[in-house]
């Protein structure tokens, strides 16, 4: 390790930084959204340019030192022990917006909120994560599930071109006319093939979101004993193609501070307030505890979720694709949530959610070929478990797995769907559907990373 650090100090540009445990900034540089499996690396390298990223990878491979990239710190896999290094991209990031071409080039460690600000200034938008501090590139190349999916598809379906540093330390460019097969793989499995340093995304006029770029967000609260009828009403509302909406139906502790659990339907509606009220009338007519809606913009897209973003403690987030909403299974999920809170101390901030997107038009971005697939998946089960005592790791994981089992009860293993951005424990066949897709990805892995420098996935 010492030899690699000395080599990098001589090789990298003066603006790059190398942090070791005796540096006062080292501890903060390895903080993550979750402390699950967090390790302490031998060093943190913060390259200041694409050239420095390439040189870091080249020299690490030559020294046989393992490495992992990091941007927003949300991934449970962006960590390594003292035998390895973290390549922290926070010093190398940019958003170059081209409104006339409706594109944006995103570089390095750019975060979601930073992309929103850059696009909003040019009256454009694209698919973004539900979290201001999520890294844009890893989010997109892992699929990119988004509240804007009903309008413009998944994030990876809007990926037009990319640049990647390979295991040999070379910068590889991809587009529709160059290295197209690799670009296909980057659209959904990029983190397993190399370190993606830049992506070019398709953007859209803000007016597509709603009048003057404004959409509607709302909250409808119910007591937990209304789970079955509320879920049945939601299933009917969200299955239609007469409107565009996304949102979450969650069971959680009452955010008002009252000592009770509640159900919350949180629609994001691409239209006017009266249109939202009319569309979700079947849910409003169920006499909820309360309901409201308000204007929301692309710039403030997920500000209301900042309470979920603090670094530290122990959080696990998994996402499971569903073919449809099953109200009876959701009632069982609500009961399981109570069981978690009763069994594991300190889990009061855990939230179990069904995320929906109304069907996306089949043209435009939906015509793009991707390794991700899952075009037919409009419902996702989101399990956020949040706790304070590491002694409960295994017990909490059991609840996560039980939640998935409950919601998959009417399916068969061959049809199971897992989201690769939040799961690497499930079989690869759950994340990438179809033998041909998996075979092609494994072939790309052999071509670009046969030694498994960028994880052992697909080998």
C-alpha positions as CSV (number, residue, x, y, z in Angstrom):
1,X,0.0,0.0,0.0
2,X,2.8,2.5,0.9
3,X,4.4,1.9,-2.4
4,X,1.2,2.6,-4.3
5,X,0.6,5.8,-2.3
6,X,4.1,7.0,-3.1
7,X,3.6,6.2,-6.8
8,X,0.3,8.1,-7.0
9,X,1.8,11.1,-5.2
10,X,4.3,11.3,-8.0
11,X,1.9,10.5,-10.8
12,X,-1.3,12.4,-10.1
13,X,-1.9,16.1,-10.7
14,X,-1.3,18.6,-7.8
15,X,-5.1,19.2,-7.5
16,X,-5.7,15.5,-6.6
17,X,-5.6,14.5,-2.9
18,X,-4.6,11.3,-1.2
19,X,-5.9,10.8,2.4
20,X,-4.6,8.3,4.9
21,X,-5.6,7.6,8.5
22,X,-3.2,10.3,9.8
23,X,-4.9,13.0,7.8
24,X,-7.6,15.0,9.7
25,X,-10.0,14.8,6.7
26,X,-9.7,11.0,6.4
27,X,-12.5,10.1,8.9
28,X,-15.1,12.3,7.2
29,X,-14.1,11.0,3.7
30,X,-15.2,7.5,4.5
31,X,-18.5,8.4,6.1
32,X,-21.4,6.7,4.3
33,X,-25.2,6.8,4.4
34,X,-25.1,3.5,6.3
35,X,-22.5,1.9,8.6
36,X,-23.5,-1.6,7.5
37,X,-20.3,-3.4,6.5
38,X,-18.4,-0.2,6.6
39,X,-14.6,-0.8,6.5
40,X,-11.6,1.5,6.9
41,X,-9.5,1.6,3.7
42,X,-5.7,1.9,3.4
43,X,-6.2,5.3,1.6
44,X,-8.8,7.5,0.0
45,X,-7.8,8.9,-3.4
46,X,-9.6,11.9,-4.7
47,X,-8.7,12.4,-8.3
48,X,-9.1,15.8,-9.8
49,X,-9.4,14.7,-13.5
50,X,-10.3,11.8,-15.7
51,X,-6.7,11.3,-16.4
52,X,-6.0,11.0,-12.7
53,X,-8.8,8.5,-12.3
54,X,-7.3,6.4,-15.1
55,X,-3.8,6.6,-13.6
56,X,-5.1,5.6,-10.2
57,X,-6.8,2.5,-11.6
58,X,-3.8,1.7,-13.8
59,X,-1.3,1.9,-10.9
60,X,-3.7,0.1,-8.4
61,X,-4.1,-2.8,-10.9
62,X,-0.3,-3.0,-11.4
63,X,0.2,-3.1,-7.6
64,X,-2.6,-5.7,-7.3
65,X,-4.4,-3.3,-4.8
66,X,-8.2,-3.6,-4.7
67,X,-10.3,-0.4,-5.1
68,X,-13.9,0.7,-5.0
69,X,-15.4,4.0,-6.4
70,X,-17.5,6.3,-4.3
71,X,-19.7,9.3,-5.1
72,X,-22.7,10.1,-2.8
73,X,-21.8,7.3,-0.3
74,X,-25.2,5.6,-0.5
75,X,-23.9,2.3,-1.8
76,X,-23.2,-0.4,0.8
77,X,-20.5,-1.6,-1.5
78,X,-18.4,1.6,-1.8
79,X,-16.1,0.4,1.0
80,X,-13.0,-1.7,1.3
81,X,-10.6,-2.7,4.1
82,X,-7.0,-1.6,4.8
83,X,-5.8,-3.7,1.9
84,X,-7.6,-1.5,-0.6
85,X,-8.3,2.1,-1.6
86,X,-11.5,4.2,-2.2
87,X,-11.5,6.2,-5.3
88,X,-13.6,9.2,-4.2
89,X,-14.9,11.2,-7.1
90,X,-16.0,14.3,-5.1
91,X,-13.2,16.5,-6.5
92,X,-14.1,15.7,-10.2
93,X,-17.6,16.5,-11.2
94,X,-19.5,18.7,-13.7
95,X,-22.8,19.1,-15.5
96,X,-22.5,20.5,-19.0
97,X,-26.0,21.3,-20.3
98,X,-26.8,21.7,-23.9
99,X,-30.5,22.9,-24.0
100,X,-30.5,23.3,-27.8
101,X,-29.7,19.6,-28.2
102,X,-31.6,18.5,-25.0
103,X,-28.6,16.8,-23.5
104,X,-26.4,17.0,-20.4
105,X,-22.9,15.6,-19.9
106,X,-22.5,14.5,-16.3
107,X,-19.0,13.9,-15.0
108,X,-17.5,12.1,-12.0
109,X,-19.1,12.5,-8.6
110,X,-21.9,14.9,-9.4
111,X,-24.8,14.6,-7.0
112,X,-28.5,14.6,-7.8
113,X,-29.2,18.1,-6.4
114,X,-26.3,19.5,-8.3
115,X,-27.7,18.1,-11.5
116,X,-31.2,19.5,-10.8
117,X,-29.8,23.0,-10.2
118,X,-27.8,22.9,-13.5
119,X,-30.7,21.7,-15.5
120,X,-33.3,23.9,-13.9
121,X,-31.3,27.0,-14.9
122,X,-31.7,25.9,-18.5
123,X,-35.4,25.0,-18.1
124,X,-34.6,21.3,-18.7
125,X,-35.1,18.1,-16.6
126,X,-34.3,14.4,-16.8
127,X,-34.6,11.3,-14.6
128,X,-33.2,11.8,-11.1
129,X,-33.1,9.8,-7.9
130,X,-35.3,10.4,-4.9
131,X,-32.4,11.7,-2.8
132,X,-30.4,15.0,-3.2
133,X,-27.1,13.4,-2.2
134,X,-27.3,10.3,-4.4
135,X,-24.5,10.1,-7.0
136,X,-25.9,10.6,-10.5
137,X,-23.7,8.3,-12.5
138,X,-24.1,5.1,-10.3
139,X,-27.8,5.8,-10.1
140,X,-28.2,5.9,-13.8
141,X,-26.0,3.0,-14.8
142,X,-27.7,0.8,-12.3
143,X,-31.1,1.4,-13.9
144,X,-32.4,4.7,-12.7
145,X,-35.9,4.1,-11.3
146,X,-37.5,7.6,-11.1
147,X,-40.6,9.5,-10.3
148,X,-40.4,10.8,-13.9
149,X,-40.5,7.2,-15.3
150,X,-44.2,7.6,-16.4
151,X,-43.1,10.5,-18.6
152,X,-39.7,9.6,-19.9
153,X,-38.7,6.0,-18.8
154,X,-35.9,4.8,-16.6
155,X,-32.6,6.7,-16.2
156,X,-30.6,4.2,-18.2
157,X,-33.1,4.5,-21.1
158,X,-32.0,8.2,-21.4
159,X,-28.3,7.4,-21.5
160,X,-27.0,8.4,-24.9
161,X,-23.2,8.1,-24.5
162,X,-20.6,7.4,-21.9
163,X,-16.9,7.3,-21.0
164,X,-15.4,4.5,-18.9
165,X,-12.0,3.7,-17.4
166,X,-11.3,0.0,-18.0
167,X,-9.3,-2.3,-15.9
168,X,-6.2,-1.5,-18.0
169,X,-6.5,2.2,-17.1
170,X,-7.7,3.2,-20.6
171,X,-10.5,5.7,-21.2
172,X,-13.2,4.0,-23.4
173,X,-15.8,6.1,-25.2
174,X,-19.3,4.7,-26.1
175,X,-22.1,6.0,-28.2
176,X,-24.7,4.7,-30.7
177,X,-22.0,4.5,-33.3
178,X,-19.0,3.4,-31.2
179,X,-18.7,0.4,-28.7
180,X,-22.5,0.0,-28.9
181,X,-22.5,-3.4,-27.1
182,X,-20.6,-1.9,-24.2
183,X,-23.0,1.0,-24.1
184,X,-25.8,-1.5,-23.9
185,X,-24.1,-3.1,-20.9
186,X,-23.4,0.3,-19.2
187,X,-27.2,0.9,-19.4
188,X,-28.0,-1.2,-16.3
189,X,-24.8,-3.0,-15.4
190,X,-22.1,-0.3,-15.8
191,X,-20.7,-0.6,-12.3
192,X,-19.5,-4.2,-13.1
193,X,-17.7,-3.4,-16.3
194,X,-15.5,-0.4,-15.4
195,X,-15.4,3.0,-13.7
196,X,-17.8,5.2,-15.6
197,X,-16.5,8.8,-15.6
198,X,-19.0,10.5,-17.8
199,X,-22.5,10.0,-19.1
200,X,-24.5,12.0,-21.6
201,X,-28.2,12.1,-20.8
202,X,-31.2,13.1,-22.8
203,X,-33.1,16.0,-21.3
204,X,-36.6,17.5,-21.7
205,X,-38.3,20.8,-21.4
206,X,-39.6,21.5,-17.9
207,X,-43.0,22.2,-19.4
208,X,-43.4,18.4,-19.9
209,X,-43.7,18.0,-16.1
210,X,-46.8,20.2,-15.9
211,X,-48.0,23.8,-16.5
212,X,-45.0,26.1,-16.1
213,X,-42.9,23.2,-15.0
214,X,-45.0,22.6,-11.9
215,X,-46.3,19.2,-10.8
216,X,-48.5,18.3,-7.8
217,X,-47.4,16.3,-4.8
218,X,-49.8,15.2,-2.1
219,X,-50.3,13.2,1.1
220,X,-53.3,11.1,2.1
221,X,-53.1,9.6,5.6
222,X,-55.1,6.6,7.0
223,X,-55.1,4.6,10.1
224,X,-53.3,1.2,9.6
225,X,-56.6,-0.7,9.9
226,X,-57.7,0.8,6.5
227,X,-54.8,-0.9,4.6
228,X,-57.0,-3.3,2.6
229,X,-59.6,-0.8,1.3
230,X,-57.0,1.9,0.7
231,X,-54.7,-0.5,-1.2
232,X,-57.6,-1.7,-3.4
233,X,-58.5,1.8,-4.3
234,X,-54.9,2.7,-5.1
235,X,-54.5,-0.4,-7.3
236,X,-57.4,0.8,-9.5
237,X,-56.3,4.4,-9.7
238,X,-52.7,3.6,-10.7
239,X,-53.4,0.9,-13.2
240,X,-55.0,3.2,-15.7
241,X,-53.4,5.0,-18.7
242,X,-55.5,8.1,-18.5
243,X,-53.0,10.1,-16.4
244,X,-49.3,10.2,-15.5
245,X,-48.4,9.8,-11.8
246,X,-45.9,8.1,-9.6
247,X,-45.8,7.8,-5.8
248,X,-45.5,5.8,-2.7
249,X,-47.9,4.0,-0.4
250,X,-46.1,3.4,2.8
251,X,-46.6,2.2,6.4
252,X,-44.6,4.2,8.9
253,X,-44.6,5.9,12.3
254,X,-46.8,9.0,12.2
255,X,-44.5,11.9,11.0
256,X,-46.5,14.3,13.2
257,X,-44.9,12.8,16.2
258,X,-48.0,11.0,17.5
259,X,-47.3,7.6,19.0
260,X,-49.0,5.6,16.3
261,X,-48.3,4.1,12.9
262,X,-50.1,5.4,9.8
263,X,-50.5,4.7,6.1
264,X,-49.5,7.4,3.8
265,X,-50.3,7.6,0.1
266,X,-47.9,10.2,-1.5
267,X,-48.8,10.8,-5.1
268,X,-46.7,12.8,-7.6
269,X,-49.0,14.0,-10.3
270,X,-48.0,15.5,-13.6
271,X,-50.9,18.0,-14.0
272,X,-52.9,20.5,-12.0
273,X,-54.2,20.4,-8.5
274,X,-57.9,19.9,-9.5
275,X,-56.8,17.0,-11.8
276,X,-54.9,15.3,-8.9
277,X,-58.0,15.7,-6.8
278,X,-60.2,14.1,-9.4
279,X,-57.8,11.3,-10.2
280,X,-57.3,10.3,-6.6
281,X,-60.9,10.9,-5.5
282,X,-61.5,7.2,-4.8
283,X,-58.8,7.5,-2.1
284,X,-60.0,10.8,-0.8
285,X,-63.5,9.5,-0.5
286,X,-62.4,6.9,2.0
287,X,-62.5,9.5,4.8
288,X,-58.7,9.7,5.5
289,X,-57.2,11.2,8.6
290,X,-56.0,14.1,6.4
291,X,-55.1,14.9,2.9
292,X,-53.4,17.8,1.1
293,X,-51.6,18.6,-2.1
294,X,-49.2,21.3,-3.2
295,X,-47.1,22.6,-6.1
296,X,-43.6,21.1,-6.6
297,X,-40.9,21.7,-9.1
298,X,-38.0,19.8,-10.5
299,X,-35.5,21.8,-8.5
300,X,-37.2,20.9,-5.2
301,X,-38.0,17.3,-6.4
302,X,-37.0,15.4,-3.3
303,X,-36.2,18.1,-0.7
304,X,-39.0,16.6,1.5
305,X,-36.9,13.3,1.8
306,X,-33.8,15.0,3.3
307,X,-34.7,13.4,6.6
308,X,-33.7,10.0,5.2
309,X,-30.3,11.2,4.0
310,X,-28.1,11.7,7.2
311,X,-24.9,9.6,7.1
312,X,-24.3,7.0,9.8
313,X,-26.2,4.5,11.9
314,X,-27.5,1.3,10.2
315,X,-29.8,1.5,7.2
316,X,-30.6,-1.0,4.5
317,X,-32.7,-0.3,1.4
318,X,-33.9,-3.0,-0.9
319,X,-36.2,-2.8,-4.0
320,X,-38.1,-5.7,-5.4
321,X,-40.0,-5.5,-8.7
322,X,-43.7,-6.5,-8.7
323,X,-46.1,-7.3,-11.5
324,X,-49.0,-5.7,-9.8
325,X,-50.4,-4.5,-6.4
326,X,-51.8,-7.2,-4.3
327,X,-53.9,-5.6,-1.5
328,X,-54.1,-8.8,0.6
329,X,-50.3,-9.2,0.6
330,X,-49.9,-5.5,1.5
331,X,-52.0,-6.0,4.6
332,X,-49.5,-8.7,5.6
333,X,-46.7,-6.3,5.0
334,X,-48.3,-3.7,7.3
335,X,-48.5,-6.4,10.0
336,X,-44.8,-7.4,9.5
337,X,-43.8,-3.7,9.9
338,X,-45.4,-3.7,13.4
339,X,-43.6,-7.0,14.2
340,X,-40.3,-5.4,13.3
341,X,-40.9,-2.4,15.6
342,X,-42.0,-4.7,18.4
343,X,-39.0,-7.1,18.0
344,X,-36.0,-4.8,17.2
345,X,-35.4,-1.7,19.4
346,X,-34.6,1.5,17.6
347,X,-36.3,0.6,14.3
348,X,-39.0,3.3,14.5
349,X,-37.8,5.1,11.4
350,X,-38.1,2.0,9.2
351,X,-40.6,2.4,6.3
352,X,-42.2,-0.3,4.1
353,X,-43.4,1.1,0.8
354,X,-45.1,0.2,-2.5
355,X,-43.8,2.6,-5.2
356,X,-45.8,2.9,-8.4
357,X,-45.4,4.5,-11.8
358,X,-48.2,4.6,-14.3
359,X,-47.3,2.9,-17.6
360,X,-44.7,4.7,-19.7
361,X,-45.4,5.5,-23.3
362,X,-43.7,2.9,-25.5
363,X,-41.9,5.4,-27.8
364,X,-38.9,7.7,-27.3
365,X,-36.6,6.5,-24.5
366,X,-38.6,3.2,-24.2
367,X,-37.2,2.2,-27.6
368,X,-33.6,2.3,-26.3
369,X,-32.1,-1.2,-25.7
370,X,-30.6,-1.6,-22.2
371,X,-29.1,-4.4,-20.1
372,X,-31.4,-3.3,-17.3
373,X,-34.7,-4.3,-19.0
374,X,-37.7,-4.3,-16.6
375,X,-39.7,-2.0,-19.0
376,X,-42.8,-3.9,-17.9
377,X,-42.3,-3.3,-14.1
378,X,-44.4,-0.4,-12.8
379,X,-44.5,-1.4,-9.1
380,X,-41.6,-1.7,-6.7
381,X,-41.5,-2.8,-3.1
382,X,-39.1,-0.5,-1.2
383,X,-38.0,-1.7,2.2
384,X,-36.1,0.8,4.3
385,X,-34.9,-0.7,7.6
386,X,-33.2,1.8,10.0
387,X,-31.8,0.8,13.3
388,X,-29.1,1.8,15.8
389,X,-27.6,-1.4,17.3
390,X,-25.4,-3.6,15.0
391,X,-26.2,-6.6,17.2
392,X,-29.5,-6.8,15.3
393,X,-28.0,-7.0,11.8
394,X,-29.1,-10.5,11.1
395,X,-32.5,-10.1,12.7
396,X,-33.3,-7.0,10.6
397,X,-32.1,-8.7,7.5
398,X,-34.6,-11.5,8.2
399,X,-37.4,-9.0,8.3
400,X,-36.2,-7.5,4.9
401,X,-36.2,-10.9,3.4
402,X,-39.6,-11.8,4.9
403,X,-41.1,-8.6,3.4
404,X,-39.9,-9.7,0.0
405,X,-41.3,-13.2,0.5
406,X,-44.7,-11.8,1.5
407,X,-45.0,-9.6,-1.6
408,X,-43.7,-12.4,-3.9
409,X,-46.2,-14.9,-2.5
410,X,-48.2,-15.1,-5.7
411,X,-45.2,-15.4,-8.0
412,X,-42.6,-18.1,-8.8
413,X,-38.9,-17.7,-8.4
414,X,-38.3,-17.6,-12.1
415,X,-40.3,-14.3,-12.2
416,X,-38.6,-12.7,-9.2
417,X,-37.2,-9.2,-9.9
418,X,-34.5,-7.4,-7.9
419,X,-33.0,-4.0,-8.4
420,X,-29.3,-4.2,-9.0
421,X,-28.6,-0.7,-7.4
422,X,-29.9,-2.0,-4.1
423,X,-29.2,-5.8,-4.2
424,X,-26.3,-8.0,-5.0
425,X,-27.3,-10.9,-2.8
426,X,-30.1,-12.1,-5.1
427,X,-29.2,-14.4,-8.0
428,X,-28.1,-12.5,-11.1
429,X,-31.1,-13.9,-12.9
430,X,-33.4,-11.9,-10.6
431,X,-31.7,-8.7,-11.6
432,X,-31.3,-9.3,-15.3
433,X,-34.1,-11.2,-16.9
434,X,-33.6,-13.7,-19.7
435,X,-30.8,-16.1,-20.5
436,X,-29.7,-14.1,-23.5
437,X,-29.3,-10.9,-21.5
438,X,-27.3,-12.6,-18.8
439,X,-25.1,-14.4,-21.3
440,X,-24.4,-11.1,-23.1
441,X,-23.5,-9.4,-19.9
442,X,-21.1,-12.2,-18.9
443,X,-19.5,-12.0,-22.3
444,X,-18.9,-8.3,-21.8
445,X,-17.5,-9.0,-18.4
446,X,-15.0,-11.4,-19.9
447,X,-14.0,-8.8,-22.6
448,X,-13.6,-5.8,-20.3
449,X,-12.9,-7.1,-16.7
450,X,-12.1,-10.8,-16.8
451,X,-10.0,-10.5,-13.6
452,X,-12.9,-9.0,-11.6
453,X,-11.3,-5.7,-10.7
454,X,-14.8,-4.1,-10.8
455,X,-16.4,-6.7,-8.5
456,X,-16.7,-10.4,-9.2
457,X,-20.3,-10.0,-10.5
458,X,-21.0,-11.7,-13.8
459,X,-17.9,-13.9,-13.6
